[in-house]
Amino acid sequence: MTVKEKIDQLRAELHQHNYNYYVLNAPEISDKEFDDLMRELQDLEKEHPEYQDDNSPTMRVGSDLNKNFTQVAHKYPMLSLGNTYSENEVTDFYERVKKALNEEFEICCELKYDGTSISLTYEDGKLVRAVTRGDGEKGDDVTDNVKTIRTIPLVLHGNYPKSFEIRGEILMPWVVFEELNREKEAREEPLFANPRNAASGTLKLQNSAIVASRKLDAYLYYLLGEELPCDGHYENLQAAASWGFKTSEHARKAHSLEEVFEYINYWDTERKNLPVATDGIVLKVNSLRQQKNLGFTAKSPRWAIAYKFQAERALTRLNKVTYQVGRTGAVTPVANLDPVQLSGTIVKRASLHNADIIEGLDLHIGDMVYVEKGGEIIPKITGVDKDARSMLIGEKVKFITHCPECGSKLIRFEGEAAHYCPNETACPPQIKGKIEHFISRKAMNIDGLGPETVDMFYRLGLIKDTADLYRLKTDDIKNLERMGEKSAENIVNGIAASKEVPFERVLFALGIRFVGETVAKKIAKSFTDIEELENADLEKLKNIDEIGEKIAQSIITYFSNPTNRELVERLKSNGLQLHRTEEDLSGYTDKLAGQSIVISGVFTHHSRDEYKEMIEKNGGKNVGSISSKTSFILAGENMGPAKLEKAQKLGIKIMSEDEFLSLIS
């Protein structure tokens, strides 16, 4: 391969990985692998300037732009920092600064939070705009979503500048991330790889209510403006904290290279005890005057560098691959490994995700494999030590063709990575999985029942589907292992109490593919009863807010199966709430029928969620972005300037709170 061909290959790979990371929020390689490829390309381009290209990945920052959001130009470009994994390069950075300044300087050492970057603009003490990093020159206006983050102040207190920008990182705390992935796993949806992807994906959601439910956090780390209180960056952060911002309490000023390395070494271990993800240390020259003197390269500031921690990785032996079948029939391959210590826990198993991953790794039984914790939480195999292979290596791992539980031939839907067992009504893990989902807290919430009890009832032939639960009697189960009369009574009473669970939760409990809690609520508000839903066509379903073709088709497929219809009929005959109550229906009108309404701004009389509910109760549709199809904008104070400009350009009516309340009264 010639040098030119190698450069072209690296550029193509980096363009693709850049797109995966910034646009799809679905990286396929680690940060270090990306940085290594970028460094290799930078070195080759430096050695061979004759192959210079203005569109090379080394000439840009990357983009997370989303066409559904208004794009806003940054007043000050949001450049990325130069990255290093080497302590020698930290030393080089320190010496370059020392030589360039030729005077005393301080380094502000900060944790590098692993989230999604945000720029917040405040005027007269009020948040007026929140913009993502985007491509560094312009980003997406996500003000409405950012306003749902409790740690970001909407109104400041204290002695703050009239106008300024503050930048930071939006994060998803570990506990929230783990809970979100547990919910996604229960619904057999793809898991988020790490909290950064989860935070980034959440921030781009069109529904601010869902954003609010995700409990995002934020740490602010850099002030920009014409009238900042201090020349010191560290001192400015202390001032920002006094105005109501959440800044890191762990930032420290270092006066020597030794102090810098003390900070790095301390947090390399201690960061594992933090409530949010970090992936390194940011080092900044503290004086803004000195920062200005040092200036910028084309892509990053000369006065700062990011030292990134090595991802924890271990080498262990692959003993076998087993397969799990979930409630939707998705078949997941699992690598069974020699136990190995990783990020403070013993790892014995790691997901292999799907057949394409297995093929790409060229796995053989007995291989020595590299295991990492993606985002330091989900164990995954990232590579194979092929040099360690011997003549005794086992057979090549090939994805199974038939269900390991019921023997049915697996199918793979076009455009999907997973294989599925189609035998949804007779495959034991699918049946038990559906029952476990049905009884779960956010569905029917049946006290006393759990996976072990469901498994026992199923093995003994007491239940074969969810409707069978309602035939159970205390005498049927009181003499079973670890049961007793009191436990049996609690279970039977819990099953009886579930008959009062409202329509929307019963819909969620049915376990229709892609119908989560939020979608179930939307459906329940759009149909009077289950019969109306069963007979709905594709277009009627797609007209419901947030329901696209994939969800609509899944609903139609579910009810086209006679077994499912029979199950629903049995549940109805057992007294479950498969209709909207009179009380629920009484508050609905058609005053806003056929109208698409955008909500923007800060309100006085009711919350945004309350207004959204009013719109739905009066037959209207909530939409997240302005278009020519928007009927009107319900506007509170501090409506986003970009939305205002677009509304005026399209001639869309802007309605105040009082006007809206008068309209629906």
C-alpha positions in Angstrom: 0.0 0.0 0.0 1.4 3.4 -1.0 1.5 6.4 1.4 -1.3 8.1 -0.6 -3.5 5.0 -0.3 -2.8 4.7 3.4 -3.8 8.4 3.9 -7.0 7.9 1.9 -7.9 4.8 3.9 -7.4 6.5 7.2 -9.4 9.5 6.1 -12.3 7.3 5.0 -12.2 5.3 8.3 -12.1 8.5 10.4 -14.9 10.1 8.5 -17.1 7.1 9.2 -16.1 6.9 12.8 -16.7 10.6 13.2 -20.2 10.2 11.8 -20.9 7.2 14.1 -19.7 9.1 17.1 -21.1 12.6 16.6 -24.2 12.1 14.4 -25.5 8.6 15.3 -24.2 8.7 18.9 -23.2 5.0 18.3 -19.4 4.7 18.3 -17.9 1.4 17.1 -14.4 2.0 18.4 -13.0 3.3 21.7 -11.8 6.9 22.1 -8.2 5.7 22.2 -8.5 3.8 19.0 -10.0 6.9 17.3 -7.3 9.1 18.7 -4.6 6.6 17.6 -6.0 6.6 14.0 -6.2 10.4 14.1 -2.6 10.7 15.3 -1.4 8.3 12.6 -3.1 10.4 9.9 -1.8 13.7 11.4 1.8 12.3 11.3 1.4 11.1 7.7 0.0 14.4 6.5 2.8 16.3 8.3 5.4 14.2 6.5 3.6 14.4 3.2 2.2 18.0 2.7 1.8 17.2 -1.0 -1.3 15.2 -0.1 -3.0 18.1 1.9 -6.8 18.1 1.7 -9.1 20.8 3.1 -11.7 18.1 3.8 -9.5 15.8 5.8 -10.8 14.6 9.2 -7.8 16.4 10.8 -9.3 19.8 9.6 -12.6 19.6 11.4 -13.9 19.1 14.9 -16.9 16.8 14.2 -20.7 17.4 14.2 -23.7 16.3 16.2 -26.2 18.4 14.3 -29.7 17.1 14.1 -32.1 18.6 11.5 -35.0 18.6 13.9 -33.4 21.4 16.0 -32.7 24.9 15.0 -29.0 25.5 14.3 -27.3 28.4 16.0 -23.8 29.9 15.3 -21.5 30.0 18.4 -20.3 33.5 19.4 -17.0 31.9 20.4 -16.0 28.7 18.5 -16.2 25.5 20.6 -12.9 23.9 19.8 -11.9 20.5 21.0 -8.9 20.0 23.2 -5.8 18.1 22.2 -5.8 14.6 23.7 -3.0 12.5 25.1 -2.7 9.2 26.9 1.0 9.8 27.6 2.6 11.4 30.7 5.6 12.4 28.5 3.2 14.5 26.4 1.9 16.2 29.5 5.5 17.1 30.4 6.0 18.4 26.8 2.8 20.5 27.1 4.0 22.0 30.4 7.5 22.8 29.0 6.0 24.4 25.9 3.8 26.7 28.0 6.8 27.5 30.3 8.9 28.4 27.3 6.3 30.4 25.5 5.2 32.5 28.5 8.6 33.0 30.1 6.9 34.0 33.4 5.3 32.4 36.4 2.1 30.5 35.6 -0.5 28.2 37.3 -2.2 25.2 35.8 -5.9 24.6 36.8 -6.4 20.8 37.0 -10.0 19.6 36.5 -11.7 16.3 36.0 -12.7 15.6 32.4 -16.4 14.7 32.7 -17.5 12.2 30.1 -20.8 13.6 28.9 -22.0 15.9 26.1 -20.7 19.5 25.8 -23.1 22.4 26.1 -22.9 26.2 25.8 -25.2 28.3 28.0 -25.9 32.0 27.4 -27.2 34.2 30.2 -28.5 37.7 29.9 -29.5 39.8 32.8 -29.2 36.7 35.0 -31.6 34.6 32.9 -30.8 31.5 30.8 -31.7 32.5 27.2 -30.1 29.8 25.1 -28.5 26.4 25.3 -26.6 25.1 22.3 -24.7 21.8 21.7 -21.1 21.8 20.5 -22.1 20.7 17.0 -19.3 21.2 14.6 -17.6 23.8 16.8 -18.9 26.7 14.7 -22.6 26.1 15.1 -24.7 23.7 17.2 -28.3 22.7 17.9 -30.5 24.9 20.1 -31.7 22.5 22.9 -32.8 25.2 25.3 -36.1 23.6 26.1 -34.5 20.3 27.0 -31.7 21.9 29.0 -34.3 23.7 31.1 -35.4 20.3 32.4 -32.0 19.8 34.0 -32.3 20.7 37.7 -28.7 21.5 38.2 -28.7 24.2 35.5 -30.1 27.5 37.0 -32.7 29.4 35.0 -32.3 32.5 37.1 -29.0 33.5 38.8 -28.3 35.2 42.1 -25.5 37.4 43.3 -23.3 39.8 41.4 -23.0 38.4 37.9 -22.1 40.1 34.5 -24.9 41.4 32.4 -24.1 39.0 29.5 -21.9 36.0 29.4 -21.5 32.4 28.2 -20.7 29.4 30.4 -19.7 26.0 29.1 -19.9 22.6 30.6 -20.8 19.0 30.3 -24.2 17.4 30.5 -24.0 14.0 32.2 -26.2 11.0 33.2 -25.3 9.8 36.7 -24.3 6.2 37.0 -27.4 5.2 39.0 -29.7 6.8 36.4 -27.8 5.1 33.6 -27.9 1.7 35.2 -31.7 2.0 35.8 -32.3 3.2 32.3 -30.4 0.2 30.8 -32.3 -2.2 33.1 -35.5 -0.8 31.7 -34.2 -1.0 28.1 -33.0 -4.6 28.7 -36.5 -5.5 30.1 -38.0 -4.2 26.9 -35.3 -5.9 24.8 -34.2 -2.6 23.3 -30.5 -2.0 22.5 -28.6 -0.8 25.6 -26.7 2.4 25.8 -23.0 1.7 25.6 -22.1 4.3 28.3 -23.5 7.3 30.1 -22.1 9.8 27.5 -24.2 8.2 24.7 -27.2 8.1 27.0 -26.8 11.8 27.9 -26.3 12.8 24.3 -29.2 10.8 23.0 -31.5 12.1 25.8 -30.6 15.8 25.0 -31.6 15.3 21.4 -35.1 13.9 22.2 -38.0 15.8 20.9 -40.0 15.3 24.1 -38.8 17.4 27.0 -40.9 15.4 29.4 -38.8 12.3 28.7 -35.7 14.4 29.0 -36.8 15.5 32.4 -37.5 11.9 33.5 -33.9 11.0 32.7 -32.6 13.1 35.6 -29.6 14.5 33.7 -26.9 16.4 35.6 -24.5 19.1 34.6 -21.1 20.4 35.6 -20.0 23.9 34.3 -16.3 24.5 33.6 -15.5 27.6 31.6 -16.7 31.2 31.5 -16.6 33.5 28.4 -17.6 37.2 28.1 -16.4 40.8 28.0 -16.8 41.5 31.7 -15.7 38.5 33.7 -15.0 39.0 37.4 -11.4 37.7 37.4 -8.3 37.1 35.3 -8.0 33.6 36.9 -10.1 30.8 35.3 -10.2 28.9 38.6 -11.4 32.1 40.4 -14.1 32.6 37.8 -15.4 29.2 38.4 -15.6 30.0 42.2 -17.6 33.1 41.3 -19.9 31.1 39.0 -20.6 28.7 41.8 -21.7 31.7 43.9 -24.2 32.7 41.2 -25.9 29.3 41.3 -23.9 27.1 38.9 -22.8 23.6 39.7 -19.0 23.5 39.2 -16.6 20.8 40.2 -15.4 20.9 43.8 -12.4 18.8 42.8 -10.6 21.5 40.6 -7.2 22.4 41.9 -4.4 24.9 41.0 -1.0 23.4 40.4 2.2 25.4 40.6 4.6 22.7 39.3 4.7 19.7 37.1 5.0 17.4 40.2 1.7 18.8 41.5 0.0 18.2 38.1 1.1 14.5 38.2 0.0 14.1 41.9 -3.5 15.2 40.8 -3.5 12.9 37.8 -2.4 9.9 39.8 -4.8 10.5 42.6 -7.9 10.7 40.3 -6.8 7.7 38.2 -8.0 5.6 41.1 -10.4 7.8 43.0 -12.6 8.6 40.0 -14.2 5.2 40.3 -16.0 6.5 43.4 -17.6 9.5 41.6 -21.3 9.5 40.9 -20.7 10.4 37.2 -18.4 9.1 34.4 -15.0 10.7 33.9 -12.4 9.7 31.4 -9.4 11.9 32.2 -8.0 15.2 33.4 -8.1 18.6 31.8 -5.1 20.9 32.3 -5.6 24.6 31.6 -3.3 27.6 32.0 -5.2 29.5 34.8 -4.6 33.2 33.7 -7.0 34.4 30.9 -4.4 36.9 30.0 -1.8 34.2 29.5 -4.4 32.0 27.6 -4.9 34.9 25.2 -1.1 35.2 24.7 -0.7 31.5 24.0 -3.6 31.5 21.5 -4.9 28.6 19.4 -3.9 26.2 16.7 -6.4 25.7 13.9 -8.3 23.1 16.0 -7.4 23.5 19.7 -6.1 26.0 22.3 -2.4 26.0 23.1 -3.1 26.7 26.7 -5.0 23.5 27.5 -4.7 19.7 27.0 -6.7 16.7 28.0 -4.9 13.7 29.6 -7.2 10.7 29.1 -7.1 7.6 31.3 -6.5 4.2 29.7 -9.7 2.2 29.5 -9.4 -0.8 31.8 -8.8 -3.9 29.7 -8.0 -7.5 30.7 -7.0 -10.6 28.8 -8.8 -13.9 29.5 -9.8 -17.2 27.9 -13.1 -17.8 26.0 -14.4 -21.1 27.2 -17.7 -21.3 25.3 -20.6 -19.2 23.8 -24.1 -19.7 25.1 -27.3 -18.1 23.9 -30.1 -16.3 25.8 -33.7 -15.9 24.5 -35.6 -12.8 25.7 -39.3 -12.1 25.9 -39.5 -10.7 22.4 -37.6 -13.7 21.0 -34.3 -11.8 20.5 -31.4 -14.3 20.8 -28.2 -12.8 22.5 -24.9 -14.6 22.4 -22.9 -14.6 25.6 -19.2 -15.2 26.0 -18.3 -17.4 29.0 -14.9 -16.6 30.2 -12.2 -17.5 32.8 -12.9 -15.1 35.7 -11.0 -11.9 35.5 -10.8 -8.7 37.6 -12.0 -5.6 35.8 -12.9 -2.1 37.2 -13.3 -3.5 40.6 -15.6 -6.5 39.8 -15.1 -10.1 38.7 -16.2 -10.6 35.1 -17.1 -14.1 34.0 -19.5 -13.3 31.1 -19.6 -10.7 28.4 -22.2 -9.9 25.7 -21.3 -10.6 22.1 -24.4 -8.7 20.9 -25.1 -10.4 17.6 -23.8 -12.6 14.7 -22.1 -9.7 13.0 -19.9 -9.0 16.0 -18.9 -12.6 16.3 -18.0 -12.8 12.7 -16.0 -9.6 12.9 -13.9 -10.8 15.8 -13.2 -14.2 14.1 -13.7 -15.9 17.5 -12.6 -19.5 18.2 -13.2 -21.5 21.4 -10.1 -21.2 23.6 -9.1 -17.8 22.2 -7.4 -15.3 24.5 -9.8 -12.3 24.3 -9.5 -8.7 25.4 -12.4 -7.7 27.7 -13.3 -4.0 28.5 -16.2 -2.5 30.3 -17.8 -0.2 27.8 -18.3 3.1 29.7 -16.8 1.0 32.5 -20.1 -0.7 33.2 -21.0 -3.2 30.4 -18.4 -6.0 29.8 -17.7 -6.5 26.2 -15.0 -8.3 24.1 -13.0 -5.8 22.0 -10.5 -8.1 20.4 -8.6 -11.4 20.1 -4.9 -12.0 20.8 -4.4 -14.1 17.7 -0.7 -14.4 18.4 -1.6 -16.6 21.4 -3.4 -19.2 19.3 -1.8 -22.6 19.1 -2.5 -25.9 17.3 -4.9 -26.8 20.1 -7.3 -23.9 19.3 -11.0 -24.9 19.3 -13.6 -24.6 16.6 -14.6 -21.3 15.1 -17.7 -19.7 16.8 -20.7 -19.7 14.5 -24.0 -18.2 15.4 -26.7 -20.8 16.0 -29.5 -21.4 13.4 -32.2 -22.7 15.8 -33.6 -21.6 19.1 -31.7 -23.1 22.0 -34.9 -23.4 24.0 -37.6 -24.7 21.6 -35.7 -25.7 18.5 -37.5 -23.3 16.1 -35.5 -22.0 13.1 -34.3 -18.5 13.9 -35.2 -15.5 11.7 -33.5 -12.2 11.0 -35.6 -9.2 10.0 -34.2 -6.9 7.3 -32.2 -4.0 8.7 -31.9 -5.6 12.2 -28.7 -7.0 13.7 -30.5 -9.5 16.0 -31.8 -13.0 15.3 -35.2 -13.9 16.7 -37.1 -17.1 17.7 -40.5 -16.7 16.0 -42.2 -19.2 18.3 -43.5 -16.5 20.7 -46.5 -18.5 22.0 -44.7 -21.7 22.9 -41.0 -20.8 23.5 -40.6 -21.1 27.3 -38.2 -18.1 27.9 -40.5 -15.9 25.8 -43.6 -16.9 27.7 -41.9 -16.5 31.1 -40.4 -13.2 30.0 -43.8 -11.9 29.0 -45.3 -12.9 32.3 -42.4 -11.3 34.2 -42.9 -8.1 32.2 -46.6 -8.2 32.9 -46.2 -8.4 36.7 -43.4 -5.8 36.9 -43.7 -2.6 38.9 -44.4 -0.2 36.0 -46.9 -2.6 34.5 -49.4 -4.5 36.6 -47.3 -4.2 39.8 -48.4 -7.5 41.3 -47.0 -7.9 44.9 -45.4 -11.2 45.9 -44.6 -12.4 42.4 -41.1 -12.4 41.0 -39.1 -14.3 38.3 -38.4 -17.3 40.6 -42.1 -17.7 41.5 -43.1 -17.3 37.8 -40.6 -19.9 36.8 -42.0 -22.3 39.5 -45.6 -21.8 38.5 -44.7 -22.3 34.8 -42.8 -25.5 35.5 -45.6 -26.9 37.5 -48.1 -26.1 34.7 -50.1 -23.7 36.9 -49.7 -20.8 34.3 -49.0 -20.8 30.6 -49.7 -17.2 29.9 -50.6 -13.9 31.7 -54.3 -14.6 31.7 -53.7 -17.8 33.7 -52.6 -15.7 36.7 -56.2 -14.7 37.3 -57.3 -18.3 37.7 -54.9 -19.0 40.6 -56.4 -19.7 44.0 -54.7 -19.7 47.4 -55.3 -23.5 47.8 -53.5 -24.1 44.4 -50.2 -22.6 45.7 -50.1 -22.5 49.5 -48.3 -25.9 49.7 -45.7 -25.2 47.2 -42.0 -24.9 48.1 -41.1 -21.7 50.1 -44.7 -20.6 49.9 -47.1 -21.0 52.9 -50.7 -19.7 53.3 -49.8 -16.1 54.0 -47.5 -15.8 51.0 -50.1 -17.5 48.8 -52.8 -15.1 50.0 -50.6 -12.1 49.3 -50.0 -13.2 45.7 -53.7 -13.9 45.1 -54.7 -10.6 46.6 -52.0 -8.8 44.6 -53.4 -10.4 41.4 -56.9 -9.3 42.3 -55.7 -5.7 43.0 -54.1 -5.5 39.6 -57.6 -5.4 38.1 -57.7 -1.7 39.1 -54.5 -0.8 37.1 -55.5 1.8 34.5 -55.7 1.2 30.8 -52.4 2.7 29.9 -50.4 0.4 32.2 -52.3 -2.6 31.0 -51.4 -1.7 27.4 -47.7 -1.5 28.5 -48.0 -4.8 30.4 -49.1 -6.6 27.2 -45.5 -6.4 26.0 -46.2 -5.3 22.5 -42.8 -4.8 20.8 -41.7 -1.1 20.9 -44.6 -0.1 23.1 -42.9 1.3 26.2 -44.5 3.3 29.0 -44.7 6.6 27.1 -46.1 5.1 23.9 -48.7 3.2 25.9 -49.9 6.4 27.5 -50.2 8.1 24.1 -52.2 5.2 22.8 -54.5 5.0 25.9 -55.4 8.7 25.4 -56.1 8.1 21.7 -58.6 5.2 21.9 -61.7 4.6 24.0 -61.1 0.9 24.5 -59.0 -2.1 23.4 -61.5 -3.0 20.6 -60.9 0.4 18.9 -57.2 -0.1 19.1 -57.4 -3.7 17.8 -59.2 -2.4 14.7 -57.1 0.7 14.1 -55.3 0.9 10.7 -51.7 2.1 10.1 -52.6 5.7 9.3 -54.7 6.2 12.4 -51.9 4.8 14.6 -49.3 7.0 12.8 -51.3 10.1 13.5 -50.8 9.6 17.2 -48.0 11.9 18.7 -44.6 10.2 18.7 -45.8 7.0 16.9 -44.1 6.3 13.7 -44.4 3.5 11.1 -42.3 1.0 13.1 -44.4 1.2 16.3 -47.7 1.3 14.3 -46.8 -1.8 12.3 -45.7 -3.6 15.5 -49.1 -2.9 17.0 -51.0 -4.1 13.9 -48.8 -7.3 13.8 -49.6 -8.0 17.5 -53.3 -7.8 17.0 -53.3 -9.7 13.7 -52.2 -12.8 15.7 -55.3 -14.7 16.8 -53.5 -16.1 19.9 -52.9 -12.5 21.1 -56.5 -11.5 20.5 -57.7 -14.5 22.4 -55.3 -13.6 25.3 -56.6 -10.0 25.4 -60.2 -11.3 25.4 -59.4 -13.5 28.4 -57.8 -10.7 30.3 -60.9 -8.5 29.6 -63.2 -11.2 30.9 -61.1 -11.4 34.1 -62.0 -7.7 34.7 -58.8 -5.8 33.6 -59.2 -2.2 32.7 -59.0 -2.4 28.9 -60.9 0.9 28.4 -60.8 4.5 29.5 -62.8 5.3 32.6 -65.8 7.7 32.5 -63.8 10.1 34.7 -60.9 10.1 32.2 -63.2 10.6 29.2 -65.2 13.4 30.9 -62.4 15.9 30.6 -61.9 15.5 26.9 -63.1 17.9 24.1 -62.4 18.4 20.4 -61.7 22.2 20.7 -58.2 21.7 19.4 -58.9 18.8 17.1 -56.5 18.6 14.1 -54.2 21.3 15.4 -50.4 20.8 15.9 -49.1 23.0 18.7 -45.6 24.0 19.8 -44.9 25.0 23.4 -42.1 27.4 24.1 -40.9 29.6 27.0 -41.4 29.8 30.8 -45.0 29.8 32.1 -46.8 31.5 35.0 -50.1 29.7 35.4 -49.3 26.1 34.7 -46.2 23.9 34.0 -45.2 22.8 30.5 -46.4 19.3 31.2 -49.8 20.5 32.4 -50.2 22.5 29.2 -49.2 19.5 27.1 -51.9 17.5 28.9 -54.5 20.2 28.3 -53.6 20.2 24.5 -54.1 16.4 24.4 -57.3 16.5 26.4 -58.8 19.0 23.9 -57.9 16.9 20.9 -54.7 18.8 19.9 -51.2 17.3 19.1 -48.0 18.4 20.8 -45.1 18.8 18.4 -41.5 19.7 19.3 -40.4 21.8 16.3 -41.9 24.6 14.2 -42.9 23.9 10.6 -45.4 25.1 8.1 -47.8 22.6 9.6 -47.7 24.2 13.0 -51.1 25.6 14.0 -49.9 28.0 16.7 -47.2 28.5 19.3 -48.2 28.6 23.0 -45.6 31.0 24.2 -44.5 31.9 27.7 -41.8 34.4 28.8 -38.3 34.0 27.3 -39.4 32.2 24.2 -36.3 31.0 22.3 -35.2 33.7 19.8 -34.6 31.1 17.1 -38.2 29.8 17.5 -39.6 33.3 17.5 -37.7 34.2 14.3 -38.9 31.0 12.5 -42.5 31.5 13.6 -42.5 35.1 12.3 -40.9 33.9 9.0 -43.6 31.3 8.5 -46.4 33.6 9.7 -47.4 31.3 12.6 -49.7 32.7 15.3 -48.1 33.2 18.7 -50.6 32.7 21.6 -50.1 33.8 25.2 -51.1 31.7 28.2 -54.2 33.7 28.9 -55.3 33.5 25.2 -54.8 29.7 25.3 -56.7 29.2 28.5 -59.6 31.4 27.2 -59.6 29.3 24.0 -60.1 26.0 25.8 -62.4 27.2 28.6 
